[in-house]
Amino acid sequence: MRVALVHDYLTQYGGAERVLEALCDIFPQAPIFTLIYDERGTKGVFKERRIVTSFLQNFEFVKKHHRLFPPLMPIAVEQFDLSAYQVVISDSASFAKGIITRPESKHICYCHTPTRFAWDDSHRYVEEFGGYPLIMRKLAPIFLNWLRIWDHSASLRPDTFIANSYHVQNRIRKYYGRDAEVIFPPVKVDYFSKGKRDEQDFFLMAGRLIAYKRFDLGIEAARRAGFNLHIVGDGPAKKQLKQLAQGAPNIRFLGAVSDEVLREEYSRCQAMIFPQEEDFGLVAVEAMAAGSPVIAWRGGGALETVQDGKTGMFFEEQTVESLEKALQKFNNNDFSTEYIKEHARNFDTTIFNQKIKNFIDKQLI
């Protein structure tokens, strides 16, 4: 059975790329088709794989400025020739599901989310063009209208969908009118649980520094309340977030770090602050694998991973005031490290691998 893996673009190493890494372990001979590849940005994780890129790889600066190229991505993804493969697995949060396969091929889409900037996040996406030339600001809404048409058409191409959470399952049903089976993403529980739990006097936020992850709420709460906050990650919002934290010595930006340093931060923090609406929320589960409780906004994928009062606690509104109240109420002694670690095992990589294999076997009967 010849299997191919398709990924939107490999320019960073985040949650979606960890799923791809697990799929590579399950299918060691499968090539990866992706729009853009940056070996350095993905920490060399995929350097031993056969990687097929699109014509976008030849564009200057595309690796760092791929957000400028969405109008070309539907064209690029449709040009991949997958006629030699019996099974194609697209690992998609945007364009990869739009590949074109032969009628006799089985196309399974592991969907992290319906394309955010085309659907429920489209207004924020247009606002982010504020610093771009006038012509781009004027064309952005027109492009998004066209992209929604293409994206819905592309959603009809997979034979079947897997959603990474029940939250995403509902969004697939709403925007695409398709059913999806839920298989939670893989978490390296054994790796992150090896760190010795040793609480220090700081809270932690981690992830890609982009607007929807709401690092601004944690920074504002830390400025007001004076608690120590460590921020792990890099991304396009770094400059604005550092300006927001200016003059607050209790807030530290650690930048992009190795998994070893991240594990140490998870193990040493009082709790992980998780104020965003995530489709799943990998970093929250990694923190729990290290035994740390999670202080999360009550919404999105966190509702499926965090047990209120047992592995963490929720705050009700995405506001600084609501987060502050939760932090004032938080007491580390209310939580059992061993219980939190055991709960995280429900999301272990071994469970993901077995469920993916079983799902594919059923599709091929």
VEXDREN-2710 file (C-alpha; in Angstrom, 1 decimal):
% VEXDREN-2710
k/r/px/py/pz
1/MET/0.0/0.0/0.0
2/ARG/1.5/3.3/-1.1
3/VAL/0.8/6.2/1.3
4/ALA/1.5/9.9/0.8
5/LEU/1.3/12.6/3.5
6/VAL/0.3/16.1/2.6
7/HIS/0.9/19.1/5.0
8/ASP/0.0/22.8/4.5
9/TYR/3.5/24.3/4.8
10/LEU/6.5/23.2/6.9
11/THR/7.9/26.5/8.1
12/GLN/7.7/26.0/11.9
13/TYR/7.5/23.2/14.5
14/GLY/4.1/23.4/16.3
15/GLY/1.1/21.3/17.1
16/ALA/0.3/20.4/13.5
17/GLU/3.9/19.4/12.8
18/ARG/3.9/17.1/15.8
19/VAL/0.9/15.3/14.3
20/LEU/2.8/15.0/11.0
21/GLU/5.8/13.7/12.9
22/ALA/3.6/11.0/14.4
23/LEU/2.2/10.1/11.0
24/CYS/5.7/9.8/9.7
25/ASP/6.5/7.3/12.4
26/ILE/3.4/5.3/11.5
27/PHE/4.2/5.4/7.7
28/PRO/8.0/5.6/7.5
29/GLN/8.2/5.2/3.7
30/ALA/5.6/7.9/2.9
31/PRO/6.8/11.1/1.2
32/ILE/5.6/14.5/2.4
33/PHE/4.0/16.9/0.0
34/THR/4.0/20.5/1.3
35/LEU/3.7/23.9/-0.2
36/ILE/6.8/25.3/1.5
37/TYR/9.6/23.7/3.5
38/ASP/12.1/25.3/5.9
39/GLU/14.4/22.8/7.5
40/ARG/15.7/25.3/10.1
41/GLY/12.2/26.5/11.0
42/THR/11.1/22.9/11.6
43/LYS/14.2/22.1/13.7
44/GLY/15.4/19.5/11.3
45/VAL/12.7/17.1/12.4
46/PHE/11.9/16.1/8.8
47/LYS/15.3/16.3/7.2
48/GLU/15.5/12.6/6.6
49/ARG/12.2/12.4/4.8
50/ARG/11.5/12.7/1.1
51/ILE/9.8/16.1/0.8
52/VAL/8.1/17.4/-2.3
53/THR/7.5/21.1/-2.4
54/SER/5.4/23.4/-4.7
55/PHE/6.5/26.1/-7.0
56/LEU/6.1/28.5/-4.1
57/GLN/9.4/27.2/-2.7
58/ASN/11.2/29.2/-5.4
59/PHE/9.8/32.5/-4.3
60/GLU/12.2/34.8/-2.5
61/PHE/11.5/35.3/1.3
62/VAL/8.5/32.8/1.1
63/LYS/9.7/30.9/4.2
64/LYS/9.4/33.9/6.5
65/HIS/6.6/35.7/4.7
66/HIS/4.2/32.9/3.7
67/ARG/1.3/34.9/5.0
68/LEU/1.6/37.1/1.8
69/PHE/1.0/34.1/-0.5
70/PRO/-2.4/32.6/0.3
71/PRO/-3.9/33.7/-3.1
72/LEU/-1.4/31.3/-4.8
73/MET/-1.7/28.4/-2.4
74/PRO/-4.9/26.8/-3.8
75/ILE/-3.3/26.8/-7.2
76/ALA/-0.1/25.3/-5.8
77/VAL/-1.7/22.5/-3.8
78/GLU/-3.8/21.4/-6.8
79/GLN/-0.6/20.9/-8.9
80/PHE/0.7/18.0/-6.7
81/ASP/0.6/14.8/-8.6
82/LEU/-0.6/12.1/-6.2
83/SER/-1.7/9.6/-8.8
84/ALA/0.8/6.9/-7.7
85/TYR/-0.6/6.6/-4.2
86/GLN/-3.4/4.4/-2.9
87/VAL/-3.9/6.3/0.4
88/VAL/-3.3/10.0/0.8
89/ILE/-3.5/11.6/4.3
90/SER/-3.7/15.4/4.4
91/ASP/-2.7/17.0/7.7
92/SER/-4.6/20.2/7.2
93/ALA/-5.6/23.5/8.8
94/SER/-6.0/25.3/5.5
95/PHE/-4.9/24.2/2.0
96/ALA/-3.7/20.6/2.1
97/LYS/-7.2/19.1/2.0
98/GLY/-7.6/20.7/-1.4
99/ILE/-5.3/18.2/-3.2
100/ILE/-6.7/16.3/-6.1
101/THR/-6.5/12.5/-6.0
102/ARG/-7.6/9.7/-8.4
103/PRO/-11.1/8.3/-7.9
104/GLU/-9.7/4.9/-6.7
105/SER/-7.4/6.6/-4.1
106/LYS/-8.5/7.0/-0.5
107/HIS/-8.1/10.6/0.8
108/ILE/-8.3/10.9/4.5
109/CYS/-8.1/14.4/6.0
110/TYR/-6.8/14.9/9.5
111/CYS/-8.3/18.4/10.1
112/HIS/-7.0/20.7/12.7
113/THR/-9.6/23.3/11.9
114/PRO/-11.6/24.6/8.9
115/THR/-9.4/27.4/7.5
116/ARG/-9.6/30.0/10.3
117/PHE/-8.8/33.2/8.4
118/ALA/-11.5/32.3/5.8
119/TRP/-14.3/31.6/8.2
120/ASP/-14.8/32.6/11.9
121/ASP/-11.5/34.6/12.1
122/SER/-11.8/36.4/8.8
123/HIS/-12.6/39.9/10.3
124/ARG/-9.5/39.8/12.5
125/TYR/-7.4/38.6/9.4
126/VAL/-8.5/41.7/7.5
127/GLU/-7.7/44.0/10.4
128/GLU/-4.1/42.6/10.4
129/PHE/-3.6/44.1/7.0
130/GLY/-3.7/47.6/8.6
131/GLY/0.0/48.0/8.1
132/TYR/0.1/46.9/4.5
133/PRO/-0.3/49.0/1.3
134/LEU/-3.8/50.3/0.6
135/ILE/-4.3/48.0/-2.4
136/MET/-3.7/44.9/-0.2
137/ARG/-6.2/46.2/2.4
138/LYS/-8.8/46.7/-0.3
139/LEU/-8.3/43.4/-2.0
140/ALA/-8.2/41.3/1.3
141/PRO/-12.0/41.0/1.7
142/ILE/-12.5/40.2/-2.0
143/PHE/-9.8/37.5/-1.7
144/LEU/-11.5/36.0/1.4
145/ASN/-14.8/35.8/-0.4
146/TRP/-13.2/33.8/-3.2
147/LEU/-11.2/31.7/-0.7
148/ARG/-14.4/30.7/1.1
149/ILE/-15.8/29.4/-2.2
150/TRP/-12.6/27.4/-2.9
151/ASP/-12.3/26.2/0.7
152/HIS/-15.8/24.8/0.7
153/SER/-15.2/23.1/-2.7
154/ALA/-12.0/21.7/-1.3
155/SER/-13.8/20.3/1.7
156/LEU/-15.7/17.9/-0.6
157/ARG/-12.5/16.3/-1.9
158/PRO/-11.5/14.1/1.1
159/ASP/-13.3/10.8/1.3
160/THR/-13.4/11.2/5.0
161/PHE/-12.5/13.6/7.8
162/ILE/-10.8/13.1/11.2
163/ALA/-11.2/16.1/13.6
164/ASN/-8.6/16.8/16.3
165/SER/-11.3/17.6/18.8
166/TYR/-15.1/17.7/19.3
167/HIS/-14.8/21.5/19.0
168/VAL/-13.4/21.1/15.5
169/GLN/-15.8/18.3/14.7
170/ASN/-18.6/20.9/15.2
171/ARG/-16.9/23.5/13.1
172/ILE/-16.4/21.0/10.2
173/ARG/-20.1/20.2/10.3
174/LYS/-21.0/23.9/10.4
175/TYR/-18.7/25.2/7.6
176/TYR/-18.3/22.1/5.4
177/GLY/-21.4/20.1/6.1
178/ARG/-19.3/17.0/6.7
179/ASP/-19.1/14.5/9.5
180/ALA/-15.8/13.7/11.2
181/GLU/-14.5/11.2/13.6
182/VAL/-12.5/12.6/16.5
183/ILE/-9.0/11.4/17.2
184/PHE/-7.1/13.7/19.6
185/PRO/-3.6/14.8/18.6
186/PRO/-0.5/12.9/19.9
187/VAL/1.3/14.1/23.0
188/LYS/4.7/12.9/24.1
189/VAL/3.5/12.2/27.6
190/ASP/6.4/10.0/28.6
191/TYR/8.9/12.7/27.6
192/PHE/7.2/15.6/29.3
193/SER/6.4/13.6/32.4
194/LYS/10.1/12.9/33.0
195/GLY/10.7/16.4/34.4
196/LYS/10.8/16.6/38.2
197/ARG/7.9/18.7/39.4
198/ASP/9.5/21.6/41.3
199/GLU/7.2/24.6/41.5
200/GLN/8.9/28.0/41.2
201/ASP/7.5/31.5/41.6
202/PHE/6.3/32.0/38.0
203/PHE/3.4/31.3/35.7
204/LEU/3.9/30.1/32.1
205/MET/2.5/30.8/28.7
206/ALA/3.8/29.0/25.6
207/GLY/3.1/28.8/21.9
208/ARG/3.3/30.8/18.7
209/LEU/3.2/34.5/19.4
210/ILE/0.1/35.4/17.3
211/ALA/-3.0/37.4/18.1
212/TYR/-5.6/34.8/18.7
213/LYS/-3.6/33.0/21.4
214/ARG/-4.2/36.1/23.7
215/PHE/-0.8/36.4/25.2
216/ASP/-1.8/40.0/25.8
217/LEU/-4.2/38.9/28.5
218/GLY/-1.5/37.2/30.5
219/ILE/0.9/40.1/30.1
220/GLU/-1.7/42.7/31.2
221/ALA/-2.7/40.5/34.2
222/ALA/1.0/40.1/35.1
223/ARG/1.6/43.9/34.9
224/ARG/-1.4/44.6/37.1
225/ALA/-0.9/41.9/39.7
226/GLY/2.9/41.8/39.7
227/PHE/3.2/38.0/39.4
228/ASN/6.1/36.5/37.5
229/LEU/5.4/35.4/34.0
230/HIS/7.5/33.4/31.6
231/ILE/6.6/33.4/27.9
232/VAL/8.0/30.7/25.6
233/GLY/7.7/31.0/21.8
234/ASP/8.2/33.2/18.8
235/GLY/6.0/34.7/16.1
236/PRO/4.8/37.8/14.3
237/ALA/3.3/39.4/17.4
238/LYS/6.5/39.3/19.4
239/LYS/7.3/43.0/18.9
240/GLN/3.9/44.2/20.0
241/LEU/3.8/41.9/23.0
242/LYS/7.3/43.0/24.1
243/GLN/6.1/46.6/23.8
244/LEU/3.1/45.7/26.0
245/ALA/5.4/44.2/28.6
246/GLN/7.8/47.1/28.5
247/GLY/8.8/48.3/32.0
248/ALA/7.6/45.1/33.7
249/PRO/10.7/43.2/35.0
250/ASN/8.4/40.4/36.2
251/ILE/7.7/39.3/32.6
252/ARG/10.4/37.3/30.8
253/PHE/10.4/36.4/27.1
254/LEU/12.4/33.2/26.6
255/GLY/11.9/33.0/22.8
256/ALA/11.8/29.7/20.9
257/VAL/13.4/27.0/23.1
258/SER/14.3/23.3/22.8
259/ASP/11.9/20.6/24.1
260/GLU/14.3/20.1/27.0
261/VAL/14.0/23.7/28.1
262/LEU/10.2/23.6/27.5
263/ARG/9.9/20.5/29.7
264/GLU/11.8/22.3/32.4
265/GLU/9.5/25.3/32.2
266/TYR/6.4/23.1/32.3
267/SER/7.8/21.3/35.4
268/ARG/8.8/24.4/37.3
269/CYS/5.9/26.7/36.7
270/GLN/3.1/27.2/39.2
271/ALA/0.6/26.7/36.4
272/MET/0.1/27.1/32.6
273/ILE/-2.0/30.1/31.6
274/PHE/-4.2/29.2/28.6
275/PRO/-6.5/32.2/27.7
276/GLN/-7.1/31.4/24.0
277/GLU/-9.7/29.5/22.1
278/GLU/-7.8/26.6/20.7
279/ASP/-9.0/23.8/18.5
280/PHE/-7.3/21.3/20.8
281/GLY/-4.4/23.0/22.7
282/LEU/-1.3/20.8/22.7
283/VAL/0.7/23.0/25.1
284/ALA/-1.9/22.6/27.8
285/VAL/-1.8/18.9/27.7
286/GLU/2.1/18.9/27.6
287/ALA/2.0/21.0/30.8
288/MET/-0.4/18.5/32.4
289/ALA/1.9/15.7/31.3
290/ALA/4.6/17.5/33.4
291/GLY/2.2/17.6/36.3
292/SER/1.3/21.3/36.1
293/PRO/-2.2/22.5/36.4
294/VAL/-3.8/24.7/33.7
295/ILE/-5.6/28.0/34.2
296/ALA/-7.8/28.1/31.0
297/TRP/-10.5/30.2/29.5
298/ARG/-13.7/28.2/29.5
299/GLY/-14.0/27.5/25.7
300/GLY/-12.7/25.6/22.7
301/GLY/-10.5/22.5/23.1
302/ALA/-9.7/23.2/26.7
303/LEU/-13.1/22.0/27.7
304/GLU/-12.1/18.5/26.4
305/THR/-8.7/18.4/28.0
306/VAL/-8.8/20.3/31.3
307/GLN/-10.9/18.9/34.3
308/ASP/-12.1/21.8/36.4
309/GLY/-10.8/21.6/39.9
310/LYS/-8.8/18.5/39.2
311/THR/-6.2/19.2/36.5
312/GLY/-6.8/23.0/36.4
313/MET/-9.4/25.7/36.6
314/PHE/-11.4/27.8/34.2
315/PHE/-12.1/31.6/34.0
316/GLU/-15.3/32.7/32.4
317/GLU/-14.4/35.7/30.2
318/GLN/-11.5/36.5/27.9
319/THR/-10.7/39.6/29.9
320/VAL/-7.8/40.7/32.1
321/GLU/-10.2/41.1/35.0
322/SER/-11.5/37.5/34.7
323/LEU/-8.0/36.1/34.4
324/GLU/-6.8/38.1/37.4
325/LYS/-9.6/36.7/39.6
326/ALA/-8.7/33.2/38.6
327/LEU/-5.0/33.8/39.4
328/GLN/-5.9/35.3/42.8
329/LYS/-8.1/32.2/43.5
330/PHE/-5.4/29.7/42.3
331/ASN/-3.7/27.6/44.9
332/ASN/-1.3/24.9/43.8
333/ASN/-2.0/22.8/46.8
334/ASP/-5.5/22.2/45.5
335/PHE/-4.1/19.9/42.7
336/SER/-2.4/16.5/42.7
337/THR/0.6/16.2/40.4
338/GLU/0.2/12.5/40.0
339/TYR/-3.5/12.8/39.1
340/ILE/-2.7/15.5/36.5
341/LYS/0.0/13.4/35.0
342/GLU/-2.3/10.3/34.8
343/HIS/-5.0/12.3/33.2
344/ALA/-2.6/13.5/30.5
345/ARG/-1.9/9.8/29.5
346/ASN/-5.4/9.8/27.8
347/PHE/-3.7/11.8/25.0
348/ASP/-0.5/9.8/24.6
349/THR/1.1/9.2/21.2
350/THR/0.6/5.5/21.5
351/ILE/-3.2/6.0/21.7
352/PHE/-3.1/8.3/18.6
353/ASN/-1.1/5.8/16.6
354/GLN/-3.4/2.9/17.3
355/LYS/-6.5/4.9/16.6
356/ILE/-5.1/6.2/13.3
357/LYS/-4.2/2.7/12.2
358/ASN/-7.6/1.3/13.1
359/PHE/-9.4/4.1/11.3
360/ILE/-7.4/3.6/8.1
361/ASP/-7.9/-0.2/8.2
362/LYS/-11.7/0.4/8.4
363/GLN/-11.6/2.8/5.5
364/LEU/-9.8/0.2/3.3
365/ILE/-12.2/-2.6/4.0
END
